[in-house]
Amino acid sequence: MMGFLSVLVTAGATLIGLIILGVILLLGVRLVRPAAPSVRGNDPEEAQLLQEIHRSLGRLEARVETLEALVLDSRAKGDGPCDT
């Protein structure tokens, strides 16, 4: 019984030691690695790109609505490719 108890204590101490070493290692990596670059919020190129994406999404939405109308009209007439 005492042998089993000493094995449990040894295993627990080893596990706690490994956890402590892991935390120290992670903190060391965090200190050595350079910080993330600061966020730039006033980049004119980025703003222009976002505006272009917004316009493109508006055109895409109009295309999808047109396609939906065509498909629904053809289904209503009964000559659409999706008739089942």
N, C-alpha and C positions, 0 to 999 in steps of 0.2 A: 504494500500500500504506500509506503514511504517513497519507494522508487517511482511509482506513478505520479505522486505529488511533486517530486523533484523534477520530473520530466515536464509536467505542466508549467511549473514555475520557470524553468529554463526556456520553454517554448514561448511563454508569454513575454519574458524579458527580451528574447530575440525579436519577437514581433514588434514590441514597443521600440526597440533600438532601430529596426528597419524603418519604422514610421518616422522617427526623429531624423534619421539620415536622409530620408526622402524629402522631408520638409526643408532641411538645410540645403539640399541639392536644388530644389525648386527655387528657393530664395536666392541662391547664388546665380542661377541662370537668369532670374528676373533682374538682378542687379547688373549683370554683365551685358545682357542684351540691350541694345539701344531702345529708347522709348518710341512709341508709335508716332508718326508724323502728325503735326497738328492739322485740324480740319480747316480747310479754306472755304469760306462761305461766299466770298465776293469775286470769284473767278468768272470773268465775262465769257470765256469760251465754254465753260460749264453751263452757264445760264443760256447761252445760245443753243447748245446741244439739247438741253432740256426743252426749250421752246420748240425746236425742230421735232423732237420726239412727240411732243404734245400735238403738234399739227398733223404729224403722220398718223397718230392714233385716231384723230378726228376723221381723217380721210378713210382710214380702215373701218371705222364704225359705220360710215356712210356706205361703204362697199358691202359690208355684211348685211345691213338693212336692205339694200337693193337685192342682194342674193336671196334673202329670206322672203322678200315680196315675190320674186320670180318663182321660187320653189312652192310657196303657198298658193299662188295663182295657178300654177300648173297642176298641183294636187287637186285644187277645187274643180278644175276642168276635167280631171281624170286622165290626162295624157302625160303626167310627169314620170320621170324615171324611178321615182321612189314609191310608186303605187304598189300596194301589197294586197 
